Amino acid sequence: MPGRHFLQIPGPTNVPDRVLRAIAQPTIDHRGSAFAALARDVLDGLQRVFQTSEPVVVYPSSGTGAWEAALVNTLSPEDTVLMFETGHFATLWRDMASRLGLRVEFVAGDWRHGVDPRAVEQKLTGDRGRTIKAVAVVHNETSTGVTSRIPAIRQAIDRAGHPALFMVDTISSLASIDYRHDEWGVDVTVAGSQKGLMLPPGISFNAISDKAVAASKHAKLPRAYWRWDETITMNRQGYFPSTPATNLLYGLHEALAMLREEGMANVFARHQRHAEATRRAVRGWGLEILCRNPAEYSGSLTAVMMPEGHDADAFRREVLARFDMSLGTGLGKLAGRVFRIGHLGFFNDLMLCGTLCGVQMGLAACGIPHNGNGVGDALAFLAGDKAGKASHRRAA
Ligand SMILES: Cc1ncc(COP(=O)(O)O)c(C=O)c1O
C-alpha cells in the first residue's frame, strides 16, 4: 500500500528516521577508542533516562533476557519471589522464575488493576521468617494498559520493614511514563529498546542498585552470559566482555539525544496527553477501557474491550487490510476480547488522529456497535488542551 504503515501496537514502536540513519552507519571496531567514546556517552545518557547514578548494564537481547538477568544475578535456588498477576507479562515473568528454580508466591489478580500496595505490605509483614528475597513488579502491564504505582509499592515495602530486593519491569514505561530508579528505591530495573526508547528490538537493560550488586556477590543461581560484574567493570572504560550490538548503540545514542532535546518532562506530558485523548475517543464510542482504576491508566497504551459477541482479532485484521494499521492483539486470556492502541514512542497529535480515525472506520466497517464520534471528542481535547500547547511551545 502507498503511504506509511501505521504501527500502533504497544511496541515495537515507530523508529524515527534520525535513529534509522544513525543505525545505518558503518559498523566499527568495538575494541577501538571511537567505540569507547560512543559507549560511555550512551551509558551516561541511559542513567539520565532511568534517573539513576547507578550502573546500567546493556544486553544484546530482547526484554526477556533482561528479566532473566535480573533474577539470576541476585537470587539462589529455592529463594521466594513475591509477584503479582497484573496480566500476561507478569505471568510470563512468573513462569520464568519458576523455571529457574525459584519459588514464586503469585498474588492473583483480575488483569484490570495494578499491584495493590496494601497486598504487598500484608504479604511482607506476614513473612516473619524473611523467606521472600525479592518483590518483582511490572510497572506498565503492556497486555492490559494498567500502570502500577511504584512509589506506593516502595512505601509498602518500607512500612513492612522488609529487606527484600525490589525489581521493576519498565519495558513499556521507560521514556514514556515517569520512572525514577534511585528516588523510588528500586534495586533492579528491567527495560527494553523497542518501546519508549524508539529503537528496533534487540537490546535490553538492567539498572542496578548497590544493594543488588551486593546480593549478586553471594547469589547462587547459575549464570554466565548474564553476569553483571564483568560488564560493569569493562563498561567503565567503554567496553563490553562480548560483542555489543554496535549499530543499535548508534541508534540509542541518537534516541537519547532526541529525548534530551524534547526534555523528559515534556516526553511524559506528551504521552499522558495522547493517552487522555485516546480514552476520550473510547468513551465517545461507548466502548469500555480495560483498566478499571483511573489512577492506574497507562500513558503508553490503551486496551479497549470488544462488545460481547465480536472478535477483537477479526476487527484488527480488517483494520490492517483496509487501512494498513497494526493494532495490538489481546494476549493470554484476553485473546479476542480486547484490542490495544499503542500511543508511545515517536508519536505526535496527527499520528494519534490518524490512529483513532482508523479505529473508528474499522468499527463501522465491521458492524461493531458503537456510539457517535469518539474521534471528535479526541480532536476537541487535542485542539483545546492548553497543556498540550504549552508543552509544544516549550519543546520548540
Ligand atoms: C511489560 C513487558 N515485559 C516483558 C516483555 C517481554 O519483552 P521481549 O518481548 O522484548 O522479550 C514485554 C514485551 O512486550 C513487555 O511489554
The ligand as a Gaussian input file, in Angstrom:
#p B3LYP/6-31G(d) Opt

LIG

0 1
 C        5.983000      -5.348000      30.141000
 C        6.747000      -6.316000      29.292000
 N        7.598000      -7.162000      29.885000
 C        8.306000      -8.052000      29.171000
 C        8.192000      -8.138000      27.811000
 C        8.984000      -9.161000      27.062000
 O        9.967000      -8.484000      26.324000
 P       10.521000      -9.048000      24.934000
 O        9.345000      -9.442000      24.111000
 O       11.279000      -7.855000      24.394000
 O       11.425000     -10.177000      25.245000
 C        7.326000      -7.281000      27.145000
 C        7.164000      -7.342000      25.691000
 O        6.369000      -6.678000      25.090000
 C        6.592000      -6.344000      27.910000
 O        5.740000      -5.492000      27.313000

